[in-house]
Amino acid sequence: MQGEFNVVGEAGSGEEALERIHELSPQIVVLDLAMPGMDGLTTMRRIMESYPHIKVLVVTQHSDRAYLLPALQAGACGYILKSSSVEDIISALHSVYLGKVFLDPSVAGVVLEDYRQRNSPSNENREDILSEREHEVLRLCAWGFTSREIGEQLVINTKTVDSHKSRLMVKLGLRSRAELVAYAFKRGVLPEVKVTR
């Protein structure tokens, strides 16, 4: 990179990124959300699980909430667009290194709007904006099925299940599976009974 930042390794896929992180122990990982093999969000979750001390800066072409909010929920410390100047990316790296959160100015409004929606009285009825498939994934997630099990039941692959899950979480303003289950009970998606599988 520039200045005091040194590139210690590169990777072409999520799987390779995890291998290089294990080998090189970097302080910051610059991550693209669109990668072959394991996608960027899954890769970030794996990084956070195994190396919670590592700071992740997302550099991506995606500026919409369907990518931004799940990335922040997964643990990203910064989010900047590929169209940004080199100087801006360096600035983002400095901020992340110092323990600050960096958001590209063009996406900061998305976070503000998400905050407003979470605190809006109309928040209660947002499930009507879910697609039929997202409703199915919501119900099965709330029951406790894994992404693999949901994929088997709906005859879709695990990555597609995770994509539906991320989108419905963003649409409903949910941050965790616990919130999803509580929401499902509250809205009558599930009866309040204990289920044994």
MIMARRO-317478 format. One record per residue: x, y negated, z of N, C-alpha, C, O in turn. Coordinates in steps of 0.001 Angstrom, whole numbers, padded with zeros to 6 digits, always signed. Atoms other than C-alpha are relative to their C-alpha. Layout:
XYZXYZXYZXYZ...
END
This chain:
+000854+001169+000000+000000+000000+000000+000899-001231+000000+001774-001350-000858-000829+001189-000096+001531-003340+001043+000358-000266+001444-000249+000272+002370-000365+000404-001348+003274-004869+004004+000349+001163+000885+001139+002028+000507-000343-001039-000968+003371-002641+007053-000762+001291-000207-000567+002238+000555+000740-001224+000265+000998-000051+005567+000759+000886-000985+001214+000433-002035-000669-000973+000868+002546+003066+004077-000947+001131-000338-001630+001661+000538+000801-001141+000418+000755+005709+002047+000802+001264+000288+001861+001478-000302-000737-001207-000380+001799+009004+003608-000484+001238-000755+000161+002286-000724+000488-001154+000756-000315+011266+001418-001260-000346-000770-001938-001330-000475+001205+000170+000804-003081+011572-001146-000683+001346-000165-000049+002394-000039+000748-001242+000181-005809+014128-001774-001063-000204-001067-001607-001298-001219+000969+000086+001082-008130+014906-004659-001362+000554+000338-002278+000492-000482+001288-000569-000404-010928+016573-002712-000121-000087+001515+000857-000349+002216+000211+000025-001440-012470+016684+000737+000787+001075+000714+001363+000839+001776-000731-001114-000608-010931+020064+001467+001499-000316+000084+002146-000061+001100-001421+000341+000018-007479+018850+000447+000294-001129+000987+001348-001152+001622-000183+001113-000944-007947+015673+002496+000156+000518+001424+001014+000045+002169-000100-000563-001350-008516+017723+005650+001337+000702+000209+001925+000626+001287-001303-000669-000101-005402+019778+004923+001122-001024+000187+002001-000845+001030-001058+001009-000089-003261+016658+004395-000051-000741+001338+000988-001085+001900+000135+000656-001305-004652+015017+007543+000619+000871+001084+001302+000370+001977-000581-000919-000977-003694+018120+009522+001525-000026-000074+002199+000025+000955-001452-000017+000195-000175+018031+008040+000657-001320+000385+001740-001325+000972-000661+001303-000061+000489+014272+008157-000422-000889+001171+000272-001856+001483+000490+000781-001145-001546+012910+011125-000001-001507-000266+000665-002248+000458+000035+001444+000274-002305+009486+009572-000810-000754+001050-001619-000164+001766+000776+000837-000922-003663+006590+011625-001310-000441-000636-002330-000583+000038+001179+000436+000756-006105+005499+008919-000176+000905-001210+000798+001278-001865+000316-000747+001220-007844+007500+006196-000882-000887-000869-001936-001354-000436+000796+000742+000978-009072+005643+003108-000766+001036-000803-000170+001862-001494+000830-001090+000515-012000+007722+001885-001014-000479-001032-001712-001471-000822+001033+000237+001011-014116+007722-001272-001170+000933+000310-000952+002091+000666+001158-000855-000272-017669+009030-000817-000251+001010-001107-000841+002064-000870+000213-000896+001144-017685+010613-004288+001290+000747-000309+002215+000194-000905-001171-000828+000240-015174+013441-004427-000448+001366-000480-001556+001802-000170+000341-001380+000375-015107+016871-006042+000057+000908+001224+000789+000635+002176+000024-000911-001141-015851+019773-003709-000797-000603+001139-001912-001083+000937+000670+000546-001176-016755+018647-000205-000211-001503-000161+000738-002229-000458+000282+001423+000195-018477+015247-000369+000605-000842+001118+001029-000328+002153-000648+000903-000936-017197+012186+001442-000612-000031+001383+000113-000095+002376+000653+000040-001312-019802+012160+004224+000332+001230+000827+000631+001128+002017-000337-001233-000710-019188+015796+005119+001460-000027+000442+001789+000376+001557-001424+000105-000328-015438+015186+005007+000203-000911+001210+000981-000595+002110-000137+000935-001120-015804+012207+007352-000473+000615+001303+000156+000430+002345+000500-000657-001222-017878+014205+009824+001029+001000+000511+001250+001097+001718-001025-000967-000405-015196+016914+009837+001204-000716+000611+001784-000248+001591-001113+000775-000543-012510+014284+010405-000328-000456+001419+000499-000330+002322+000405+000506-001314-014451+012793+013332-000070+001117+001042+000244+000904+002213+000072-001128-000924-015010+016235+014861+001379+000437+000469+001582+000704+001654-001328-000535-000309-011347+017282+014701+001023-001061+000379+001951-000791+001141-000990+001063-000238-009505+013936+014777-000722-001311+000321-000649-002259-000460+000799+001185-000330-011718+011376+016562+000809-001286+000144+000246-002380+000115-000850+001182-000139-008733+009036+017001+000304-000652-001343+000743-001802-001381-000310+000534+001324-008345+008564+013229-001086-000976-000432-002274-000716-000246+000931+001007+000498-009952+005467+011729-000232+000228-001496+000714+000437-002255+000346-000249+001402-011793+005903+008421-000531-001276-000643-001481-001887-000154+000467+001122+000815-012161+003118+005860-000561+000568-001291+000160+001208-002056+000636-000467+001228-014631+003924+003098+000211-001040-001094-000092-002219-000912-000154+000855+001181-013745+002479-000308-000815+000663-001103-000468+001747-001573+000960-000654+000874-016603+003144-002696-000629-000978-000986-000496-002194-000845+000731+000839+000949-018648+001875-005629-001441-000219+000445-002146-001043-000139+001400+000027-000422-021936+002348-003745-000261-001109+001026+000390-001174+002069+000320+001101-000909-023481-000726-002128-001377+000137+000631-001773-000724+001416+001355-000114-000538-026967+000601-001284-000014+000724+001341+000944+001403+001709+000142-000504-001366-028226+001672+002140+000064+001514+000081+000453+002052+001117-000002-001460-000027-028534+005354+001177+001414+000551+000187+001583+001693+000613-001395-000416-000196-024710+005514+001242+000623-000704+001207+001331-000084+002001-000627+000793-001058-023731+002717+003635-000366+000482+001397+000518+000759+002208+000420-000329-001365-025812+003631+006684+000428+001402+000438+000907+001555+001562-000511-001314-000406-025026+007385+006684+001511-000009+000240+002002+000698+001120-001454+000072-000194-021321+006504+006337+000333-000602+001354+001223-000112+002049-000234+000612-001310-021457+004237+009379-000417+000933+001124+000256+001023+002150+000460-000954-001009-023462+006827+011312+000976+001156+000151+001122+001713+001239-000952-001116-000041-020862+009462+010409+001311-000383+000667+002099+000490+001028-001201+000411-000715-018105+007356+011962+000933-000950-000720+002021-001231-000217-000878+000924+000723-016683+004976+009352+000216-001280+000806-000720-001825+001392-000319+001255-000680-014905+001974+010855-000073-001186-000961-000156-002340-000540+000056+001055+001000-015001+000035+007608-000630+000502-001280-000600+001696-001576+000683-000350+001239-016890-000046+004326+000240-001134-000985-000209-002260-000768-000324+001035+000977-015617-001916+001278-000163+000566-001406+000051+001755-001639+000258-000436+001365-016416-001772-002414+001286+000034-000826+002221-000730-000586-001164-000138+000869-013945-000695-005088+000234-001253-000841+001347-001513-001300-000126+001227+000795-014647-003939-006916+000701-001119+000764+000976-002176+000195-000672+001011-000827-012985-005854-004059+001444-000192-000449+002042+000689-001066-001397+000280+000345-009607-007476-004537+000935+000793+000906+000537+001259+001973-001007-000692-000802-006432-005846-003266+000159-000705+001345+000326-000064+002382-000148+000777-001239-006181-008664-000720-001115+000331+000988-000877+000451+002190+001133-000321-000884-009649-007865+000631+000140+001403+000596-000194+001632+001758-000188-001370-000494-008827-004173+000918+001088+000019+001079+000961+000719+002083-001054+000118-001018-005620-005043+002802-000578-000599+001283-000261-000153+002386+000639+000625-001165-007684-007279+005093-000866+001009+000743-000889+001036+001973+000837-001037-000613-010103-004400+005684+000865+000988+000780+000501+001395+001883-000920-000915-000675-007190-002114+006580+000515-000601+001313+000595+000087+002331-000469+000677-001214-005863-004672+009073-001084+000029+001076-000809+000330+002238+001099+000027-000967-009273-004983+010720-000218+001363+000624-000341+001488+001843+000225-001362-000478-009762-001235+010978+001140+000444+000910+000906+001064+001947-001172-000367-000804-006224-000739+012303-000064-000621+001391+000358-000010+002373+000087+000719-001280-006908-003296+015048-001230+000397+000809-001499-000175+001865+001158-000486-000739-010041-001428+016094-001281-000771-000240-002253-000619+000500+001198+000767+000327-012524-003796+014492-000788+000725-001090-000259+001589-001790+000837-000537+001080-015404-002900+012197+000037-000987-001159-000126-002192-000969-000037+000871+001178-015113-004231+008656-001095+000414-000968-001186+001581-001351+001029-000244+001001-018079-004542+006287+000206-000949-001170+000397-002151-000985-000048+000840+001190-017866-005777+002722-001138-001014+000102-002271-000636+000398+001053+001023-000118-019772-009109+002700-001258+000329-000805-002361-000040-000403+001146-000290+000858-022021-007803-000090-000927+001065+000579-002049+001225+000097+000858-001034-000592-023358-004964+002117-000395-000323+001445-001177+000409+002053+000306+000355-001391-023528-006719+005493-001494-000218+000200-002034+000089+001263+001435+000240-000100-027117-007701+004781-000803+001273+000169-001876+001261+000771+000685-001290-000126-028085-004032+004542-000079+000405+001465-001111+000901+001919-000040-000348-001424-027041-003487+008170-000958-000889+000787-001641-000418+001696+000907+000923-000673-028958-006580+009282-001457+000401-000249-002274+000388+000671+001362-000409+000335-032096-005413+007451-000372+001292+000720-001507+001454+001168+000254-001252-000722-031760-001948+009003-000321-000293+001465-001225+000314+002039+000261+000375-001399-031608-003539+012463-001401-000579+000141-002119-000247+001085+001330+000610-000059-034732-005591+011733-001091+001054-000137-002100+001008+000566+001004-001049+000213-036620-002543+010475-000145+000890+001227-001249+001312+001572+000040-000858-001188-035683-000514+013546-000815-000646+001118-001394+000045+001955+000684+000717-001067-037218-003193+015734-001322-000613-000455-001878-001490+000207+001259+000508+000535-040283-003840+013611-001167+000873+000458-001023+002094+000524+001179-000786-000384-043797-002783+014777-000431+000972-001086-001007+002018-000788+000394-000881+001104-044345-001270+011310+000858+001243-000089+000617+002117-000921-000909-001154-000031-041569+001205+012118-000748+001318+000198-000277+002374-000225+000728-001202-000371-044219+003659+013336-000519+000773-001207-000700+001988-001123+000667-000655+001123-045645+004414+009894+000895+000175-001221+000400+000244-002346-000884-000057+001153-042570+004717+007728+000126+001378-000623+000739+001518-001681-000143-001326+000585-042876+008456+007160-000746+000121-001323-000487+001047-002092+000738-000084+001257-045305+007718+004295+000865-000377-001194+000433-000225-002337-000892+000295+001115-042324+006552+002229+000898+001185-000335+001703+001105-001263-000794-001188+000281-040758+010019+002354-000580+000748-001188-001794+000770-001393+000457-000860+001085-040904+012247-000706-000516+001306+000604-000288+001593+001779+000515-001285-000480-042629+015617-000439+001136+000896+000483+001009+001570+001505-001150-000816-000384-039226+017336-000313+000601-000490+001304+001000+000320+002141-000540+000546-001250-038011+014985+002430-000889+000367+001175-000386+000615+002271+000917-000448-001049-041134+015838+004449+000309+001447+000394+000316+001784+001577-000308-001408-000268-040261+019543+004112+001295+000127+000792+001379+000892+001752-001292-000050-000687-036655+018947+005169-000144-000541+001419+000449+000011+002346+000255+000554-001336-037831+016780+008113-000597+001064+000914-000137+001255+002040+000682-001011-000813-040129+019539+009353+000952+001123+000383+000994+001529+001544-000906-001124-000263-037507+022291+009037+001174-000412+000890+001620+000366+001734-001068+000511-000884-034769+020147+010622-000502-000077+001431+000192+000313+002370+000569+000150-001343-037049+019414+013548-000196+001349+000672-000071+001459+001892+000137-001340-000565-037687+023128+014003+001347+000574+000431+001397+001528+001208-001320-000463-000410-033923+023584+014341+000731+000826-001033+001781+001398-000740-000674-000761+001040-033059+025244+011055+001256-000736-000465+001274-001966-000509-001229+000589+000528-029527+024664+009717-000209-000371-001463-001185+000044-002089+000086+000381+001417-028888+023121+006299+000012+001230-000900-000697+001274-001906-000058-001225+000804-028024+026562+004950-001347+000712+000020-001836+001159-001017+001294-000679-000128-031259+028055+006284-001107-000762-000730-001989-000163-001344+000983+000813+000714-033285+025152+004918+000154+000202-001500-000835+000330-002222-000262-000223+001418-031619+025604+001535-000558+001328-000475-001115+001420-001569+000522-001320+000360-032550+029284+001525-001522-000017-000091-002099+000594-000990+001465+000044+000003-036185+028527+002358-000555-000817-001155-001584-000464-001732+000495+000887+001049-036551+025723-000190+000627+000291-001365+000293-000340-002368-000707-000410+001230-034296+027400-002799+000733-001190-000622+000597-001471-001813-000889+001069+000457-031901+024456-003051+001337+000175+000720+001406+000856+001743-001304-000208-000629-028191+024221-002237+000176-000883+001234-000556-001852+001433-000225+000674-001284-026817+023015+001092+000305-001483-000177-000143-002311+000616-000344+001405+000234-025402+019789-000363-001255-000827-000281-001365-001972+000159+001258+000697+000295-028856+018853-001672-000810-000192+001282-001422-001241+001486+000695+000109-001286-030361+019565+001754+000594-001161+000810-000140-001988+001352-000662+001060-000764-027777+017292+003403-000316-001380-000574-000445-002355+000167+000335+001265+000648-028550+014573+000852-001415-000444+000387-001638-001605+000728+001373+000313-000420-032294+014762+001601-000030-000422+001468-000730-001363+001841-000029+000285-001440-031529+014764+005331+000531-001407+000255-000035-002147+001059-000578+001326-000174-029337+011659+005083-000981-001087-000413-001119-002105+000266+000928+001011+000500-031925+009786+003053-001213-000175+000921-001651-001298+001174+001182+000128-000871-034851+010589+005336+000384-000633+001337-000407-001369+001926-000457+000620-001245-032792+009624+008398+000107-001510-000171-000271-002271+000720-000124+001430+000282-032041+006252+006787-001387-000633-000112-001644-001684+000476+001345+000545+000199-035665+005717+005718-000762-000152+001319-001500-001119+001508+000734+000020-001264-036978+006500+009202+000750-000719+001113+000222-000892+002212-000767+000715-001013-034225+004646+011045+000466+000881+001130+000547+000438+002276-000430-000953-001023-033015+007748+012882+001508+000189-000057+002112+000116-001127-001464-000106-000050-029435+008287+014040+000505+001385+000384+001693+001667+000226-000462-001311-000452-029329+011842+015371-001124+001015-000128-002281+000650-000336+001016-001042+000070-031120+015191+015299-000967-000119+001182-002157+000166+001044+000870+000167-001168-032449+014485+018802-001088-001032-000294-002250-000823+000051+000983+001013+000362-034146+011322+017506-000977+000547-001034-002165+000226-001007+000853-000596+001029-035466+013299+014526-001066+000886+000636-002240+000814+000275+000944-000898-000680-037055+015924+016795-001039-000807+000774-002233-000513+000711+000923+000838-000768-038559+013259+019070-000997-000685-000934-002185-000784-000626+000872+000650+000983-039935+011459+016023-001034+000989-000537-002212+000657-000665+000898-001021+000552-041414+014698+014617-001129+000326+000978-002282+000463+000570+001025-000251-001012-043245+015397+017881-000963-001187+000108-002181-001016+000150+000804+001208-000187-044443+011811+018219-000985-000211-001142-002111-000660-000928+000843+000231+001171-045836+011699+014682-000870+001199-000354-001606+001166-001340+000848-001158+000257-047471+015124+014878+000508+000928-001077-000228+001792-001553-000584-000913+000995-045105+016796+012410+000140+001391+000597+000013+002397-000102-000134-001270-000718-044565+019501+015038-000872-000011+001249-001011-001055+001886+000683-000073-001286-046703+020683+017933+001030+000101+001108+002133+000593+000870-000954-000024-001103-045040+020361+021335-000007+001387+000664-000516+001562+001771-000137-001350-000524-044339+024063+021822+001426+000446-000221+002115-000030-001123-001342-000567+000134-041143+026000+022308-000066+001143-000998-000906+002036-000891+000007-001000+001047-040312+028097+019288+001274+000838+000086+002375+000299+000200-001154-000895-000009-038042+031143+019327+000151+000614-001381-000792+001196-001917-000251-000578+001321-036447+032203+016051+000865+001237+000144+001195+001879-000853
END
